[in-house]
Amino acid sequence: VLLNSAVALAQEPIKMAKAFRYAVEAGRLGFEAGAMQKRDMASPSTPTVGTPFWHQI
């Protein structure tokens, strides 16, 4: 029901419908790709050595 309202009341309903279609396809592809394995500890993707402490998050 809410999806129908979003499409029907959009300024450009065809583009809104396409946007929802692509969103659903992207969600499905992401699900089928599978999640990464769980890790016990986090590891930064960028090295923090040599950066000031206030730049480290």
C-alpha positions as CSV (number, residue, x, y, z in Angstrom):
1,V,0.0,0.0,0.0
2,L,2.7,2.5,0.9
3,L,4.7,1.6,-2.2
4,N,1.7,2.3,-4.4
5,S,1.2,5.7,-2.8
6,A,4.9,6.6,-3.3
7,V,4.7,5.7,-7.0
8,A,1.2,7.1,-7.6
9,L,1.9,10.4,-5.9
10,A,5.4,11.0,-7.3
11,Q,6.1,13.8,-9.7
12,E,7.4,11.2,-12.1
13,P,5.7,7.9,-11.3
14,I,7.6,5.9,-14.0
15,K,11.0,7.0,-12.6
16,M,9.8,6.2,-9.0
17,A,8.7,2.8,-10.0
18,K,12.0,2.1,-11.7
19,A,13.8,3.3,-8.6
20,F,11.9,0.8,-6.4
21,R,12.6,-1.9,-8.9
22,Y,16.3,-1.3,-8.8
23,A,16.2,-1.1,-5.0
24,V,14.5,-4.5,-4.8
25,E,17.0,-6.0,-7.3
26,A,20.0,-4.6,-5.4
27,G,18.7,-5.9,-2.1
28,R,18.2,-9.4,-3.6
29,L,21.6,-9.4,-5.2
30,G,23.2,-8.4,-1.9
31,F,21.3,-11.1,-0.1
32,E,22.4,-13.7,-2.7
33,A,26.0,-12.5,-2.5
34,G,26.1,-13.5,1.1
35,A,27.4,-11.7,4.2
36,M,31.0,-11.7,5.1
37,Q,32.1,-14.1,7.9
38,K,31.8,-13.0,11.5
39,R,35.0,-11.8,13.2
40,D,36.0,-11.9,16.8
41,M,37.9,-8.6,16.6
42,A,37.6,-5.6,14.4
43,S,40.5,-4.6,12.1
44,P,40.9,-1.2,10.4
45,S,41.0,-1.2,6.7
46,T,43.4,1.8,6.7
47,P,46.6,1.7,8.7
48,T,46.7,4.2,11.6
49,V,50.4,4.2,12.1
50,G,51.9,7.6,11.5
51,T,48.7,9.6,11.7
52,P,48.0,12.1,14.5
53,F,45.8,10.7,17.3
54,W,43.1,13.3,16.5
55,H,42.7,11.8,13.0
56,Q,42.3,8.3,14.3
57,I,38.7,7.3,14.8
